Amino acid sequence: MINNKPERIIIWAKTLGRCAYCGKWIPSNGNWVAEHMHPRIQGGKDEYDNLIMSCNSCNNKKGGYTVNQFKIRLIKRYKKEILHAIAGTESCKYLLNSLMTLEECKSFAKEIFSVFDKHINTDSLKFYFEKDNEEVIDEENMD
């Protein structure tokens, strides 16, 4: 575990003080962790190339997953939320009650998810550390 100040500052500087996953800015002496991209539970090491800055929230959500496994979990969660949002809309309830059979509704959902899968995948879902971050840090969001 990285506990000494110089090593933590180096890890913090990798993403210019932003969480590697959500991009939230945190001061170097703020509440953040040196996160293992390849988790120790899966054989990851406490080495500079495997450590990146993470806010506590993202670190807790990622848990013992690799970066790619974490993306897959997020995509599954997004799909579930979309399905719940569609099922909860008045238009969907109307279609189910009057125009569409259950099989037609299932087919409609499959079409939606095929479009989702085509555009939202582990390659298209980018965490902050995977993007080209040439932007200037916005000082207004540094609270």
C-alpha positions in Angstrom: 0.0 0.0 0.0 1.3 3.5 -0.8 1.3 5.5 2.4 4.2 7.9 2.1 3.5 11.4 0.9 5.9 11.6 -2.1 4.6 8.5 -3.7 1.0 9.6 -3.1 1.7 13.0 -4.8 3.1 11.2 -7.8 0.0 9.0 -8.1 -2.2 12.1 -7.6 -0.3 13.9 -10.4 -1.0 11.2 -12.9 -4.5 12.5 -13.4 -3.8 16.1 -12.3 -5.8 15.6 -9.1 -8.8 14.1 -10.8 -10.5 10.7 -9.9 -9.3 8.3 -12.6 -12.9 7.1 -13.1 -15.4 10.0 -12.7 -13.0 12.9 -13.1 -13.9 14.6 -9.8 -11.1 17.0 -8.7 -9.7 16.3 -5.2 -6.8 18.2 -3.7 -3.6 16.2 -3.0 -4.3 16.2 0.7 -8.0 15.4 0.2 -9.9 12.2 0.7 -8.8 9.9 -2.1 -7.2 6.5 -2.4 -4.4 5.0 -4.5 -6.6 2.6 -6.4 -5.3 -0.7 -7.9 -6.4 -0.9 -11.6 -5.7 -4.6 -11.4 -6.9 -5.4 -7.9 -4.6 -7.1 -5.4 -7.3 -9.8 -4.8 -6.7 -10.8 -8.5 -2.9 -10.7 -8.3 -2.4 -7.0 -8.8 0.7 -5.4 -7.3 1.5 -2.2 -5.4 3.4 -0.9 -8.3 3.3 2.6 -9.8 1.9 1.4 -13.2 -1.0 -0.4 -11.4 -2.0 2.5 -9.1 -4.2 5.4 -10.0 -6.0 8.1 -8.0 -9.6 7.4 -7.2 -12.3 9.1 -5.1 -13.7 6.9 -2.4 -17.1 6.5 -4.1 -15.6 5.1 -7.4 -13.1 2.9 -5.4 -16.0 1.4 -3.4 -18.1 0.8 -6.6 -15.1 -0.8 -8.4 -14.2 -3.0 -5.5 -12.1 -6.1 -6.5 -12.9 -5.8 -10.2 -10.4 -5.0 -13.0 -11.1 -1.9 -15.0 -12.7 -3.9 -17.8 -14.8 -6.0 -15.3 -16.0 -2.7 -13.7 -17.1 -1.4 -17.1 -19.1 -4.6 -17.8 -20.8 -4.1 -14.4 -21.7 -0.5 -15.2 -23.0 -1.4 -18.6 -25.2 -4.1 -17.1 -26.5 -1.6 -14.6 -27.2 1.0 -17.3 -29.2 -1.6 -19.2 -31.2 -2.5 -16.2 -32.0 1.2 -15.5 -33.0 1.7 -19.1 -35.4 -1.3 -18.9 -36.9 0.0 -15.7 -37.3 3.5 -17.2 -39.0 2.1 -20.3 -41.3 -0.2 -18.3 -42.3 2.7 -16.1 -43.4 5.1 -18.8 -47.0 5.8 -19.5 -46.6 5.1 -23.2 -45.1 1.7 -22.5 -47.9 0.8 -20.2 -50.4 2.0 -22.9 -48.7 -0.1 -25.5 -48.7 -3.2 -23.2 -52.3 -2.7 -22.3 -53.8 -2.1 -25.7 -51.5 -2.4 -28.7 -48.7 -4.8 -28.0 -48.6 -8.4 -26.9 -46.1 -9.4 -24.3 -44.0 -11.0 -27.1 -44.1 -7.8 -29.2 -43.0 -5.9 -26.2 -40.1 -8.3 -25.5 -39.1 -8.0 -29.2 -39.2 -4.2 -28.9 -36.9 -4.3 -25.8 -34.5 -6.6 -27.7 -34.3 -4.0 -30.5 -33.5 -1.3 -28.0 -30.8 -3.3 -26.4 -29.2 -4.3 -29.8 -28.8 -0.6 -30.5 -27.5 0.0 -27.0 -25.0 -2.9 -27.3 -23.8 -1.5 -30.7 -23.0 1.9 -29.2 -22.3 1.2 -25.5 -19.6 -1.3 -24.8 -16.3 -1.6 -23.0 -14.5 0.1 -25.8 -16.8 3.1 -26.0 -17.2 3.6 -22.2 -14.2 5.7 -21.2 -13.1 6.5 -17.7 -11.4 9.8 -17.1 -7.9 8.3 -17.2 -8.6 6.8 -20.6 -9.7 10.1 -22.3 -7.4 12.7 -23.9 -7.3 15.2 -21.1 -5.8 18.3 -22.6 -8.4 20.6 -21.0 -7.4 23.2 -18.5 -8.6 22.3 -15.0 -11.7 24.4 -14.2 -10.9 26.2 -10.9 -14.6 26.7 -10.2 -15.1 22.9 -9.8 -12.2 22.5 -7.4 -14.2 22.6 -4.2 
